Amino acid sequence: MTNANEWSFIISVFVFTFLLMLGVLLFGLNKGLEKKVKIPYKYMLVFLVLVFV
């Protein structure tokens, strides 16, 4: 899908996405946002397994 030939690209995308998530949580940028959709965690687990496969 991304035509990535090296694992370093995939790992760097994962690491920077994780750092972005940590920054949002540490600085509280998600506070005050209304959660409009409740996603069942079992569906998120299936999605996560499919992504890693």
N, CA, C and O atoms as a printed pandas DataFrame, in Angstrom:
     atom_number atom_name residue_name chain_id  residue_number  x_coord  y_coord  z_coord
0              1         N          MET        A               1    0.820   -1.182    0.000
1              2        CA          MET        A               1    0.000    0.000    0.000
2              3         C          MET        A               1    0.874    1.261    0.000
3              4         O          MET        A               1    0.564    2.228   -0.696
4              5         N          THR        A               2    1.950    1.254    0.767
5              6        CA          THR        A               2    2.821    2.433    0.811
6              7         C          THR        A               2    4.070    2.259   -0.036
7              8         O          THR        A               2    4.864    3.191   -0.174
8              9         N          ASN        A               3    4.250    1.076   -0.602
9             10        CA          ASN        A               3    5.445    0.751   -1.380
10            11         C          ASN        A               3    6.713    0.929   -0.549
11            12         O          ASN        A               3    7.756    1.355   -1.045
12            13         N          ALA        A               4    6.583    0.585    0.744
13            14        CA          ALA        A               4    7.732    0.683    1.637
14            15         C          ALA        A               4    8.590   -0.565    1.475
15            16         O          ALA        A               4    8.109   -1.683    1.657
16            17         N          ASN        A               5    9.848   -0.374    1.135
17            18        CA          ASN        A               5   10.756   -1.490    0.927
18            19         C          ASN        A               5   11.611   -1.793    2.146
19            20         O          ASN        A               5   12.255   -2.840    2.204
20            21         N          GLU        A               6   11.625   -0.912    3.098
21            22        CA          GLU        A               6   12.450   -1.085    4.292
22            23         C          GLU        A               6   11.564   -1.082    5.534
23            24         O          GLU        A               6   10.594   -0.331    5.621
24            25         N          TRP        A               7   11.916   -1.933    6.486
25            26        CA          TRP        A               7   11.186   -1.967    7.748
26            27         C          TRP        A               7   11.388   -0.689    8.547
27            28         O          TRP        A               7   10.560   -0.352    9.393
28            29         N          SER        A               8   12.470    0.020    8.293
29            30        CA          SER        A               8   12.737    1.244    9.051
30            31         C          SER        A               8   11.644    2.285    8.829
31            32         O          SER        A               8   11.327    3.051    9.739
32            33         N          PHE        A               9   11.065    2.323    7.628
33            34        CA          PHE        A               9    9.979    3.268    7.359
34            35         C          PHE        A               9    8.758    2.930    8.197
35            36         O          PHE        A               9    8.162    3.815    8.810
36            37         N          ILE        A              10    8.384    1.666    8.230
37            38        CA          ILE        A              10    7.207    1.247    8.987
38            39         C          ILE        A              10    7.423    1.473   10.481
39            40         O          ILE        A              10    6.516    1.921   11.182
40            41         N          ILE        A              11    8.617    1.166   10.960
41            42        CA          ILE        A              11    8.926    1.373   12.378
42            43         C          ILE        A              11    8.916    2.856   12.715
43            44         O          ILE        A              11    8.413    3.243   13.770
44            45         N          SER        A              12    9.463    3.693   11.836
45            46        CA          SER        A              12    9.481    5.132   12.117
46            47         C          SER        A              12    8.072    5.711   12.127
47            48         O          SER        A              12    7.786    6.600   12.929
48            49         N          VAL        A              13    7.187    5.232   11.259
49            50        CA          VAL        A              13    5.794    5.694   11.280
50            51         C          VAL        A              13    5.138    5.306   12.597
51            52         O          VAL        A              13    4.434    6.113   13.203
52            53         N          PHE        A              14    5.366    4.076   13.042
53            54        CA          PHE        A              14    4.808    3.625   14.311
54            55         C          PHE        A              14    5.336    4.453   15.475
55            56         O          PHE        A              14    4.565    4.878   16.335
56            57         N          VAL        A              15    6.648    4.685   15.509
57            58        CA          VAL        A              15    7.265    5.432   16.613
58            59         C          VAL        A              15    6.760    6.871   16.651
59            60         O          VAL        A              15    6.412    7.367   17.722
60            61         N          PHE        A              16    6.712    7.548   15.511
61            62        CA          PHE        A              16    6.257    8.933   15.507
62            63         C          PHE        A              16    4.767    9.054   15.819
63            64         O          PHE        A              16    4.345   10.032   16.434
64            65         N          THR        A              17    3.974    8.082   15.406
65            66        CA          THR        A              17    2.558    8.088   15.769
66            67         C          THR        A              17    2.399    7.889   17.269
67            68         O          THR        A              17    1.561    8.537   17.895
68            69         N          PHE        A              18    3.195    7.000   17.849
69            70        CA          PHE        A              18    3.161    6.775   19.291
70            71         C          PHE        A              18    3.587    8.028   20.048
71            72         O          PHE        A              18    2.983    8.381   21.061
72            73         N          LEU        A              19    4.625    8.699   19.557
73            74        CA          LEU        A              19    5.071    9.946   20.200
74            75         C          LEU        A              19    4.007   11.036   20.110
75            76         O          LEU        A              19    3.813   11.796   21.058
76            77         N          LEU        A              20    3.329   11.111   18.989
77            78        CA          LEU        A              20    2.245   12.075   18.834
78            79         C          LEU        A              20    1.130   11.784   19.826
79            80         O          LEU        A              20    0.593   12.705   20.442
80            81         N          MET        A              21    0.774   10.508   19.988
81            82        CA          MET        A              21   -0.249   10.129   20.945
82            83         C          MET        A              21    0.170   10.502   22.369
83            84         O          MET        A              21   -0.638   11.019   23.141
84            85         N          LEU        A              22    1.436   10.240   22.715
85            86        CA          LEU        A              22    1.926   10.590   24.049
86            87         C          LEU        A              22    1.876   12.097   24.282
87            88         O          LEU        A              22    1.512   12.549   25.368
88            89         N          GLY        A              23    2.242   12.870   23.265
89            90        CA          GLY        A              23    2.193   14.325   23.393
90            91         C          GLY        A              23    0.784   14.831   23.632
91            92         O          GLY        A              23    0.575   15.716   24.462
92            93         N          VAL        A              24   -0.175   14.285   22.920
93            94        CA          VAL        A              24   -1.574   14.694   23.104
94            95         C          VAL        A              24   -2.040   14.353   24.512
95            96         O          VAL        A              24   -2.715   15.157   25.156
96            97         N          LEU        A              25   -1.683   13.162   24.994
97            98        CA          LEU        A              25   -2.111   12.761   26.329
98            99         C          LEU        A              25   -1.398   13.560   27.421
99           100         O          LEU        A              25   -2.032   13.965   28.396
100          101         N          LEU        A              26   -0.099   13.792   27.277
101          102        CA          LEU        A              26    0.655   14.513   28.311
102          103         C          LEU        A              26    0.242   15.972   28.421
103          104         O          LEU        A              26    0.150   16.507   29.526
104          105         N          PHE        A              27   -0.007   16.620   27.291
105          106        CA          PHE        A              27   -0.388   18.022   27.308
106          107         C          PHE        A              27   -1.888   18.225   27.457
107          108         O          PHE        A              27   -2.356   19.362   27.518
108          109         N          GLY        A              28   -2.642   17.142   27.517
109          110        CA          GLY        A              28   -4.080   17.228   27.737
110          111         C          GLY        A              28   -4.841   17.856   26.580
111          112         O          GLY        A              28   -5.871   18.496   26.791
112          113         N          LEU        A              29   -4.350   17.680   25.372
113          114        CA          LEU        A              29   -5.011   18.288   24.220
114          115         C          LEU        A              29   -6.331   17.611   23.881
115          116         O          LEU        A              29   -7.111   18.130   23.082
116          117         N          ASN        A              30   -6.583   16.460   24.484
117          118        CA          ASN        A              30   -7.835   15.767   24.234
118          119         C          ASN        A              30   -8.908   16.118   25.260
119          120         O          ASN        A              30  -10.035   15.632   25.160
120          121         N          LYS        A              31   -8.581   16.942   26.232
121          122        CA          LYS        A              31   -9.546   17.332   27.256
122          123         C          LYS        A              31  -10.588   18.271   26.663
123          124         O          LYS        A              31  -10.265   19.146   25.860
124          125         N          GLY        A              32  -11.809   18.085   27.058
125          126        CA          GLY        A              32  -12.881   18.958   26.604
126          127         C          GLY        A              32  -13.462   18.580   25.252
127          128         O          GLY        A              32  -14.408   19.218   24.791
128          129         N          LEU        A              33  -12.918   17.561   24.612
129          130        CA          LEU        A              33  -13.473   17.117   23.341
130          131         C          LEU        A              33  -14.577   16.109   23.615
131          132         O          LEU        A              33  -14.418   15.193   24.422
132          133         N          GLU        A              34  -15.680   16.290   22.940
133          134        CA          GLU        A              34  -16.811   15.403   23.136
134          135         C          GLU        A              34  -16.575   14.097   22.381
135          136         O          GLU        A              34  -16.228   14.101   21.200
136          137         N          LYS        A              35  -16.770   12.985   23.079
137          138        CA          LYS        A              35  -16.627   11.676   22.443
138          139         C          LYS        A              35  -17.979   11.327   21.830
139          140         O          LYS        A              35  -18.941   11.033   22.539
140          141         N          LYS        A              36  -18.035   11.365   20.506
141          142        CA          LYS        A              36  -19.313   11.191   19.817
142          143         C          LYS        A              36  -19.646    9.729   19.545
143          144         O          LYS        A              36  -20.818    9.353   19.524
144          145         N          VAL        A              37  -18.626    8.907   19.337
145          146        CA          VAL        A              37  -18.863    7.518   18.960
146          147         C          VAL        A              37  -18.176    6.615   19.969
147          148         O          VAL        A              37  -17.005    6.802   20.297
148          149         N          LYS        A              38  -18.920    5.638   20.453
149          150        CA          LYS        A              38  -18.324    4.652   21.355
150          151         C          LYS        A              38  -18.000    3.413   20.535
151          152         O          LYS        A              38  -18.898    2.761   20.002
152          153         N          ILE        A              39  -16.720    3.091   20.435
153          154        CA          ILE        A              39  -16.267    1.962   19.631
154          155         C          ILE        A              39  -16.045    0.768   20.553
155          156         O          ILE        A              39  -15.288    0.862   21.520
156          157         N          PRO        A              40  -16.699   -0.349   20.262
157          158        CA          PRO        A              40  -16.450   -1.550   21.081
158          159         C          PRO        A              40  -14.991   -1.991   20.945
159          160         O          PRO        A              40  -14.447   -2.042   19.842
160          161         N          TYR        A              41  -14.374   -2.306   22.072
161          162        CA          TYR        A              41  -12.954   -2.641   22.076
162          163         C          TYR        A              41  -12.653   -3.941   21.351
163          164         O          TYR        A              41  -11.536   -4.124   20.866
164          165         N          LYS        A              42  -13.627   -4.858   21.263
165          166        CA          LYS        A              42  -13.354   -6.103   20.536
166          167         C          LYS        A              42  -13.137   -5.825   19.052
167          168         O          LYS        A              42  -12.342   -6.510   18.408
168          169         N          TYR        A              43  -13.833   -4.829   18.501
169          170        CA          TYR        A              43  -13.622   -4.467   17.097
170          171         C          TYR        A              43  -12.266   -3.805   16.904
171          172         O          TYR        A              43  -11.617   -4.008   15.877
172          173         N          MET        A              44  -11.837   -3.021   17.872
173          174        CA          MET        A              44  -10.518   -2.397   17.786
174          175         C          MET        A              44   -9.425   -3.453   17.867
175          176         O          MET        A              44   -8.394   -3.329   17.205
176          177         N          LEU        A              45   -9.637   -4.486   18.668
177          178        CA          LEU        A              45   -8.659   -5.563   18.769
178          179         C          LEU        A              45   -8.544   -6.308   17.437
179          180         O          LEU        A              45   -7.442   -6.630   16.994
180          181         N          VAL        A              46   -9.679   -6.576   16.806
181          182        CA          VAL        A              46   -9.654   -7.239   15.502
182          183         C          VAL        A              46   -8.918   -6.368   14.481
183          184         O          VAL        A              46   -8.108   -6.872   13.704
184          185         N          PHE        A              47   -9.201   -5.067   14.484
185          186        CA          PHE        A              47   -8.525   -4.150   13.572
186          187         C          PHE        A              47   -7.016   -4.139   13.825
187          188         O          PHE        A              47   -6.227   -4.155   12.881
188          189         N          LEU        A              48   -6.619   -4.112   15.088
189          190        CA          LEU        A              48   -5.201   -4.088   15.435
190          191         C          LEU        A              48   -4.499   -5.364   14.965
191          192         O          LEU        A              48   -3.380   -5.304   14.455
192          193         N          VAL        A              49   -5.145   -6.504   15.136
193          194        CA          VAL        A              49   -4.564   -7.772   14.683
194          195         C          VAL        A              49   -4.413   -7.748   13.154
195          196         O          VAL        A              49   -3.387   -8.176   12.624
196          197         N          LEU        A              50   -5.423   -7.254   12.460
197          198        CA          LEU        A              50   -5.345   -7.189   10.994
198          199         C          LEU        A              50   -4.237   -6.253   10.512
199          200         O          LEU        A              50   -3.580   -6.526    9.508
200          201         N          VAL        A              51   -4.034   -5.160   11.225
201          202        CA          VAL        A              51   -2.981   -4.213   10.851
202          203         C          VAL        A              51   -1.617   -4.874   10.995
203          204         O          VAL        A              51   -0.764   -4.713   10.121
204          205         N          PHE        A              52   -1.395   -5.605   12.063
205          206        CA          PHE        A              52   -0.089   -6.213   12.279
206          207         C          PHE        A              52    0.148   -7.420   11.382
207          208         O          PHE        A              52    1.295   -7.775   11.112
208          209         N          VAL        A              53   -0.931   -8.055   10.917
209          210        CA          VAL        A              53   -0.781   -9.185    9.993
210          211         C          VAL        A              53   -0.380   -8.650    8.641
211          212         O          VAL        A              53   -0.195   -9.424    7.701
